[in-house]
Amino acid sequence: MNLPELGVGLIYSSALEPLLTEAPDLINVLEIEPQTLWAEQKEGEVPYVIPPELDEHLASLPGRKLVHSVGTPVGGSIQSYEAQMPLLRDAVEKLQAPWASEHLSFNLTDDFFTGFFLPPRQTEEGVLVYAEAVRKLRAGLGVPLAIETGVNYLRPRADEIPDGAFMAAVAEEADCGILLDLHNLYTNQRNGRQTIEAFLADLPLERVWEVHLAGGFEVEGFWLDSHSGAVPEPLFALCQEVIPNLPNLKAIIFEIFASFLPQVGLETVRAELEKLRGLWELRGAQPVGNNQRNSRPATYPDVAPISPHEWEKALGKLVIGRSPETALEADLAKDPGVPLVQSLIKEFRGSMVVQVYRLTCRLLMLALTPDVFRVILEDFWSQTPPQQFAASEAEAFGDYLVAKNLRLPQLQNILAFERATVRTLTDGKPRLVHFNVDPLPILRALSEGRLLAEPGPEGDYEIEITPEGPLTISPRYEAVRYGRS
């Protein structure tokens, strides 16, 4: 396939933009994860929105662009993503992405979103199901599609195709490209799954268009694919052997979550990009004929014939904390990877709520202690499945708090204020929020991380929230700014 060579780049985050200005020569390509920039709205005909100015801003950034979808994975038997397709295809077209990519994982069951990319059922039936999902997504996007090698925290099973052979089978059945996430493979190897060497021996290396690299750390005996810093040295050394054997490599992308940047610093990111540029120079050094791989057997016997749908239902149910009921669920519940994924999902869900409702969560922690706040979150998680978008997760938590009706002064008012703010920034409609005491001292105190010793004077106070300010508090205060910052 005649795809352009793009070079070295980053997964986009606004926190990385200073590096685009300071070191533009280090970055040839930005990979955009569109769903991380969308807002979900419950009302109206369009379920997802993105500010028009953001589209224009992304297109104006230097370098070529790629689209890496994080909301339409192709490793499941259920693909209910039609509502995402218009915006996703629009992103591909506006950013002029020569190809797109998605995860060979699943995050959806019949009843709920799982809150985490989970490993697919690695069987012959799974190969056919997921290859059809790849073809469907590729047709919807209108550009070539690469599927990403995923992380799997579960133990290897006797009734599954080995990791590398399974990835190869899906890519060949779907006739698509491969996004080779080497840190994912390093994570799997560290946690007892197939070695990178064995995985690559089964892979059609000529299908690898793109490589992802990242850092991680160890927690409770597991290595996490946390995108938290520099590429581990053993992995970087391995890359020097692998990259020359990828004849059609078009891009090498470094991944780091913005939440780790305050600890890691942009200088670390710059240093990693410089190292990746060295790897880029090694591409295609070995003749194509030297890329030998194992032949995949025609069939793989299933010790216990479990369908992709059964697998997804059982694993999805367990990782969101529900008790096992079937024999498959009981078997999976014994895997030490399941409680790890449960804890990761909870951390993601908690971070989404705190990110959106900063003042509400701060009030709960200050007034009730962080331990009690955690108990409240645990109760919420036990009753409510995960949501895909941070605003939707926070909205569900808001509903939970309203129903719980905790006897905490000003909690409902602060919650109403933050809920109105999120809704206004999503749909652009101004809103009014009422307080029975002067709200500004309360808001200021919480923003500074403290409780107000004495409430302000009682009265009928009204806050008007608009998308870009001003926010008006009456009757005692003149207009003050409240916008997207």
C-alpha positions in Angstrom: 0.0 0.0 0.0 1.4 3.4 -1.0 1.3 5.4 2.2 3.5 8.4 2.9 6.5 8.2 5.3 5.5 10.6 8.1 8.4 10.3 10.6 8.5 10.7 14.4 5.7 12.3 16.5 3.5 12.4 19.5 0.0 11.6 20.6 -1.5 15.1 20.9 -2.2 16.8 24.1 -2.6 20.5 24.6 -0.1 20.3 27.4 2.5 19.3 24.8 2.0 22.3 22.6 4.9 24.3 24.1 7.2 21.6 22.7 5.8 22.2 19.2 7.0 25.7 19.4 10.3 25.1 21.1 11.4 22.0 19.1 9.4 21.9 15.8 12.1 20.0 14.0 11.8 17.0 16.4 8.1 16.4 15.6 7.0 15.4 12.1 3.5 14.1 12.9 0.8 14.6 15.6 -1.6 11.7 16.2 -5.0 12.9 17.3 -7.3 10.9 19.5 -10.6 12.5 18.5 -12.9 11.2 21.2 -10.8 12.8 23.9 -11.8 16.1 22.5 -15.5 15.5 22.2 -18.3 16.3 24.6 -21.3 14.1 24.9 -24.7 15.8 25.1 -27.9 14.1 26.2 -30.2 16.5 24.4 -30.5 17.3 20.7 -30.0 15.3 17.5 -26.2 15.3 17.6 -24.9 13.1 20.5 -21.3 14.4 20.4 -20.0 17.9 19.8 -16.6 19.5 19.3 -16.0 23.3 19.3 -15.4 24.4 15.7 -12.4 26.5 16.8 -10.7 23.3 18.1 -10.9 21.6 14.8 -9.3 24.7 13.1 -6.6 24.8 15.8 -5.7 21.2 15.4 -5.4 21.5 11.6 -3.2 24.6 12.0 -0.6 22.8 14.2 2.7 22.0 12.5 3.3 18.6 10.9 1.2 15.9 9.3 -1.7 14.4 11.3 -2.9 10.9 12.0 -6.2 9.8 13.6 -6.1 7.2 16.4 -9.6 6.4 17.4 -10.1 5.5 21.1 -13.9 4.9 21.0 -14.6 2.3 18.3 -12.5 -0.7 19.1 -12.7 -3.7 16.7 -12.0 -6.6 19.1 -15.6 -7.1 20.1 -18.8 -8.7 18.8 -20.8 -5.6 19.4 -20.0 -2.4 17.4 -22.6 0.1 18.3 -20.7 3.2 17.2 -22.8 4.6 14.4 -23.3 7.9 16.4 -19.5 8.4 16.5 -18.8 7.9 12.8 -19.8 11.3 11.4 -17.4 13.2 13.7 -14.7 10.5 13.4 -14.8 10.6 9.6 -14.9 14.4 9.7 -11.7 14.4 11.8 -10.0 12.1 9.2 -11.0 14.4 6.4 -10.2 17.8 8.1 -6.8 16.6 9.3 -6.1 14.9 6.0 -4.9 11.8 7.8 -3.5 9.2 5.3 -4.6 6.4 7.5 -6.4 5.8 10.9 -6.0 3.3 13.6 -8.0 1.6 16.3 -7.5 -1.0 19.1 -8.0 -4.8 18.7 -9.9 -4.8 22.0 -13.4 -4.4 23.3 -15.1 -2.0 25.7 -18.8 -2.7 25.2 -21.2 -5.4 26.2 -24.9 -5.9 25.7 -25.7 -3.8 28.7 -22.8 -1.4 29.5 -19.6 0.3 28.6 -16.7 -1.4 30.5 -14.5 1.7 31.1 -11.4 -0.1 29.8 -10.0 -1.7 26.7 -10.3 -5.5 27.3 -8.6 -8.4 25.4 -10.7 -10.1 22.8 -11.6 -13.8 22.5 -8.5 -15.3 20.7 -10.2 -18.1 18.6 -10.9 -18.8 15.0 -14.4 -17.5 15.5 -13.0 -14.3 17.0 -10.7 -13.8 14.0 -13.7 -13.8 11.6 -15.9 -11.6 13.9 -13.1 -9.0 14.5 -12.0 -8.9 10.9 -15.5 -8.0 9.8 -15.5 -5.2 12.4 -12.2 -3.9 10.9 -13.7 -3.9 7.4 -16.8 -2.1 8.7 -14.8 0.7 10.4 -12.4 1.1 7.5 -15.4 1.6 5.1 -16.9 4.1 7.5 -13.7 6.2 7.8 -12.8 6.1 4.1 -9.1 5.6 4.7 -6.8 2.6 5.3 -7.0 1.2 8.8 -4.3 -0.2 11.2 -5.2 -2.3 14.2 -3.2 -1.9 17.5 -1.6 -4.7 19.4 -3.2 -4.5 22.8 -2.3 -5.0 26.4 -3.6 -8.1 28.1 -3.3 -8.4 31.9 -4.9 -11.9 32.0 -2.9 -15.1 32.1 -2.5 -17.0 28.8 -5.2 -19.6 28.3 -5.0 -23.1 26.8 -8.1 -22.5 24.7 -6.8 -19.4 22.8 -4.7 -18.7 19.8 -1.3 -17.3 20.9 -1.1 -13.5 20.9 1.1 -13.0 17.8 -0.6 -15.6 15.6 -4.0 -14.2 16.6 -3.0 -10.6 15.7 -1.6 -11.9 12.4 -4.7 -13.8 11.6 -7.0 -10.8 12.1 -4.8 -8.5 10.1 -4.6 -10.9 7.2 -8.3 -11.8 7.3 -9.2 -8.1 7.3 -6.3 -7.2 4.9 -5.4 -4.2 7.1 -2.3 -2.6 8.6 -0.8 -3.1 12.1 0.0 -0.5 14.7 2.8 -2.2 16.6 2.6 -0.9 20.1 5.9 -2.2 21.4 5.4 -1.0 25.0 2.1 -3.0 25.0 4.0 -6.1 24.0 6.7 -5.3 26.6 4.0 -5.0 29.2 2.5 -8.4 28.2 5.9 -10.0 28.3 6.7 -8.6 31.7 3.4 -9.9 33.0 3.9 -13.5 31.8 2.3 -13.5 28.4 4.0 -14.2 25.1 7.6 -12.8 24.7 8.1 -10.0 22.2 10.4 -12.3 20.1 7.7 -15.0 19.9 5.0 -12.4 19.1 7.0 -10.9 16.2 7.9 -14.3 14.9 4.2 -14.8 14.1 3.5 -11.3 12.7 3.5 -10.3 9.1 6.0 -7.5 9.6 5.3 -6.0 6.1 1.9 -5.0 7.5 3.4 -2.8 10.3 2.8 0.9 9.3 3.2 2.5 12.7 5.0 1.9 16.0 4.0 3.2 19.4 6.4 3.6 22.3 5.8 4.7 25.9 6.9 4.2 29.5 5.3 2.4 32.4 5.8 1.3 36.0 5.3 -1.6 38.3 2.3 -2.0 40.7 1.5 -5.0 42.9 3.7 -7.3 40.7 2.2 -6.1 37.4 3.9 -3.8 34.9 1.4 -1.2 33.8 1.1 0.4 30.3 0.7 3.8 32.0 2.2 6.1 29.4 4.1 7.7 32.3 7.6 8.6 31.1 10.6 7.4 29.2 10.8 4.2 27.2 12.4 1.5 29.4 16.0 0.8 28.4 15.5 -2.9 27.7 12.7 -2.1 25.3 14.6 0.7 23.6 17.5 -1.8 23.0 15.0 -4.3 21.5 13.6 -1.5 19.2 17.0 -1.2 17.6 16.7 -4.8 16.5 13.0 -4.7 15.5 12.8 -1.4 13.6 15.2 -2.4 10.8 12.9 -5.4 10.1 9.8 -3.3 9.4 9.9 -2.6 5.6 6.8 -0.5 5.5 7.1 1.6 8.7 5.7 5.0 8.2 5.6 6.6 11.7 7.0 6.2 15.2 4.8 7.8 17.9 5.7 8.5 21.5 2.8 8.4 24.1 2.6 10.1 27.4 -0.4 11.1 29.4 -0.6 14.8 30.2 -1.2 14.0 33.9 2.5 12.8 34.2 4.0 15.9 32.5 4.4 17.9 35.8 6.5 15.1 37.2 8.3 14.1 34.0 8.8 17.5 32.3 8.9 18.5 28.7 12.7 18.0 28.6 12.2 14.2 29.1 9.7 14.2 26.2 12.2 16.1 24.0 14.9 13.6 24.9 12.7 10.7 24.0 11.8 12.2 20.7 15.5 12.6 19.9 16.0 8.9 20.7 13.1 8.0 18.5 14.6 9.9 15.6 17.6 7.7 15.9 15.3 4.7 15.7 13.6 6.2 12.6 16.9 6.2 10.8 17.1 2.4 11.2 13.8 1.7 9.4 13.9 -0.8 6.6 17.6 -1.6 6.9 17.0 -5.3 6.5 15.8 -6.6 3.1 12.2 -7.6 3.0 13.2 -11.2 2.2 14.8 -11.5 5.7 11.6 -10.9 7.5 10.8 -14.6 8.3 7.8 -15.6 10.4 6.2 -18.8 11.5 3.3 -20.3 9.5 0.0 -20.2 11.3 -1.7 -23.6 11.6 -5.0 -24.0 9.9 -7.0 -24.5 13.1 -6.6 -24.1 16.8 -8.6 -26.5 19.0 -10.8 -24.9 21.6 -10.6 -26.8 24.9 -13.9 -25.1 25.9 -15.8 -23.5 23.0 -16.5 -20.0 24.3 -17.9 -17.5 21.8 -16.7 -13.9 21.6 -20.0 -12.7 22.9 -19.9 -15.0 25.9 -16.3 -13.9 26.6 -17.1 -10.2 26.4 -20.2 -10.6 28.7 -18.3 -12.5 31.3 -15.1 -10.5 31.4 -16.9 -7.2 31.1 -19.2 -8.0 34.0 -16.3 -9.0 36.3 -14.1 -6.0 35.7 -16.8 -3.6 36.7 -17.2 -5.4 40.0 -20.1 -7.7 39.6 -20.1 -11.2 41.2 -19.5 -14.3 39.0 -22.5 -16.4 38.3 -21.6 -18.7 35.3 -18.8 -21.2 35.1 -16.8 -19.0 32.7 -17.2 -16.0 35.1 -16.0 -18.1 38.0 -13.0 -19.3 36.0 -12.1 -15.8 34.9 -12.5 -14.5 38.5 -9.6 -16.6 39.5 -7.2 -14.7 37.2 -5.1 -12.2 39.1 -5.4 -9.8 36.2 -9.1 -9.3 36.9 -8.8 -7.4 40.2 -6.0 -5.4 38.7 -8.2 -4.2 35.9 -11.0 -3.6 38.4 -8.7 -1.2 40.3 -7.6 0.5 37.1 -11.1 1.1 36.0 -12.0 2.6 39.4 -9.0 4.9 39.3 -10.0 6.1 35.8 -13.6 6.7 36.9 -12.5 8.6 40.0 -10.1 10.8 38.1 -12.9 11.6 35.6 -15.3 12.7 38.3 -12.6 14.8 40.1 -11.5 16.4 36.8 -15.0 17.6 36.0 -16.4 18.3 39.5 -13.3 19.7 41.2 -15.1 21.9 43.8 -17.8 19.3 44.6 -15.2 16.6 45.2 -13.0 18.9 47.1 -15.9 19.8 49.4 -16.6 16.1 50.0 -13.0 15.4 50.8 -12.5 18.4 53.1 -15.7 18.0 55.0 -15.8 14.1 55.2 -12.1 13.1 54.8 -10.7 11.4 51.7 -11.4 8.0 53.1 -15.1 8.7 53.4 -15.1 10.2 49.9 -13.6 6.9 48.6 -16.4 5.0 50.3 -18.9 7.2 48.5 -17.2 6.6 45.2 -17.1 2.8 45.9 -20.9 2.8 46.5 -21.4 4.8 43.3 -19.3 2.4 41.3 -21.2 -0.6 42.7 -24.5 0.9 41.5 -23.5 2.5 38.2 -21.6 1.1 35.2 -18.8 3.2 33.7 -19.4 5.9 31.1 -17.2 6.6 28.1 -16.9 10.4 28.5 -15.7 12.2 31.6 -18.7 14.6 31.5 -21.1 11.7 31.4 -19.3 9.9 34.2 -19.5 13.1 36.3 -23.2 13.5 35.4 -24.0 10.0 36.6 -22.1 10.8 39.8 -24.1 14.0 40.2 -27.4 12.0 39.9 -26.1 9.7 42.5 -25.3 12.5 44.9 -28.7 14.2 44.4 -30.4 10.9 45.2 -28.2 10.2 48.2 -29.1 13.7 49.6 -26.1 13.9 51.9 -26.6 16.4 54.8 -23.6 18.5 53.9 -24.0 22.3 53.9 -23.8 23.8 50.4 -23.1 20.4 48.7 -26.1 20.5 46.5 -25.5 24.2 45.5 -21.9 23.6 44.6 -22.9 20.5 42.6 -25.6 22.4 40.8 -23.1 25.1 40.0 -20.6 22.7 38.5 -23.3 20.7 36.6 -24.6 23.9 35.1 -21.1 25.0 34.1 -20.4 21.7 32.3 -23.7 21.8 30.5 -23.3 25.4 29.4 -19.8 24.8 28.1 -21.2 21.8 26.1 -24.3 23.3 24.6 -23.5 27.0 24.8 -26.8 27.9 26.6 -26.6 30.3 29.6 -27.9 29.1 32.9 -28.9 30.4 36.3 -27.9 28.8 39.6 -29.4 29.8 42.9 -27.6 30.0 46.3 -29.2 30.8 49.7 -25.9 32.3 50.9 -23.3 34.5 49.3 -21.6 32.0 47.0 -18.3 33.8 46.1 -16.5 33.2 49.4 -17.4 29.5 49.3 -16.2 29.2 45.7 -13.0 31.0 46.5 -12.3 28.9 49.6 -12.8 25.6 47.8 -10.6 26.8 44.8 -7.9 27.4 47.4 -8.3 24.0 49.0 -10.0 25.0 52.2 -13.4 25.1 53.8 -15.0 28.4 54.7 -15.0 28.8 58.4 -18.3 30.8 58.5 -20.9 30.9 55.7 -21.6 34.2 54.1 -24.8 36.2 54.7 -28.0 34.5 53.8 -30.1 35.8 51.0 -31.3 35.0 47.5 -28.2 34.9 45.3 -28.2 34.1 41.6 -25.3 33.1 39.4 -25.5 33.4 35.7 -23.2 31.1 33.8 -22.4 31.8 30.2 -20.1 29.8 27.8 -17.3 32.4 27.8 -18.2 34.8 30.6 -18.9 37.0 32.2 -20.5 35.2 35.1 -22.7 37.5 37.1 -23.4 37.0 40.8 -26.1 39.1 42.2 -27.0 41.1 44.2 -23.7 41.8 45.9 -21.0 41.4 43.3 -20.3 42.9 39.9 -19.4 40.7 37.0 -16.4 38.4 37.3 -14.9 36.2 34.6 -15.8 32.6 34.3 -14.9 30.8 31.1 -13.2 27.8 29.6 -10.1 28.0 31.7 
